[in-house]
Amino acid sequence: MAASLRPLFLAIISLLIISSLTRSSEGAGIAVYWGQNGNEGSLEEACRSGCYDYVNIAFLVSFGSGQTPELNLAGHCIPSPCTFLSPEIEVCQSLGIKVLLSLGGGSPGTGRGPILASPEDARNVADYLWNNYLGGQSDSRPLGDAVLDGIDFDIELGSNLYWDDLARALSGYSTPERKVYLSAAPQCPIPDYYLDTAIKTGLFDYVWVQFYNNPPCQYTSGDLSRLFASWDQWASYTGVNTLFLGLPAAPEAAPSGGYIPPEVLINQILPVVQSYPNYGGVMLWSRFYDQNYCQAIRPYVNGDPLTYTTKSAEKSHAVA
């Protein structure tokens, strides 16, 4: 190579490397729900596993309509506050993992569940979440001083009204310095009864659809057609920006089916869903049921080998 061209060549190579490393921080990832079983290990252990990019702390089970908000983290801390989690949350964030508070779940706890009475009530709930879990101020923050990255909507009971108002109110707290991330976990049948209107706002950064416990749109042994048909619908659905394949991490995690053996996911499903431009990765229910499922699939979740290698190296170095 002519000496005069060598500096230009090196500059191009440097730009390509920088571009690849930037892409690695934004590549497909794995989300997990943590908090619903005291035997699943600590939040910090989950984050230090090197497997997850997003952790949803589950769940704030009841709120709105004048109810005292109820945080239920099962065997981890009942009742709240669970302020000992604050340094663990900060460890997760130091590893590049986004930590969100998940609203809803499948049980109302001791209250009436997630019920918003009006747009004003939705704004009041947003204020409560901002001051008690996000970047605001309160003397009674249930998880301590740590500032969560956002809010996850996993609404499976209660009311189906005003979730779009809550999403708008929460999104309004985002600033150029600190974004409030929003995610949604609808069931795979379209439209989702609770979250359809909210999702159509287009405000959700991540939509991890539950392709399990829903026979019409989940994998069954030897039959990929229903799962693929549903994925295709969701990928082009109004308001869906980044789409995740929500799966059970073990057969016991989904009594009504939908578990996909790792080899089937890796060889038959991921190559298809990764071809969609808004593919974002995989969501797992839950940390308790994840007995090496994540480790088995993680190298394949992101179709870009450099992305996976870079992210894994960063997390492994941080753990060490």
Secondary structure, 3 states (H helix, E strand, C coil): CCCCCHHHHHHHHHHHHHHHHHHHHCCCEEEEEECCCCCCCCHHHHHHCCCCCEEEEEEEEEECCCCCCEECCHHHCCCCCCHHHHHHHHHHHHCCCEEEEEEEECCCCCCCCECCCCHHHHHHHHHHHHHHCCCCCCCCCCCCCCCCCEEEEEECCCCCCCHHHHHHHHHCCCCCCCCCEEEECCECCCCCCCCHHHHCCCCCCEEEEECCCCHHHCCECCECHHHHHHHHHHHCCCCCCCEEEEEECCHHHCCCCCCCCHHHHHHHHHHHHCCCCCEEEEEEECCCCCCCHHHHHHHHHCCCHHHHHHHHHHHHHHHC
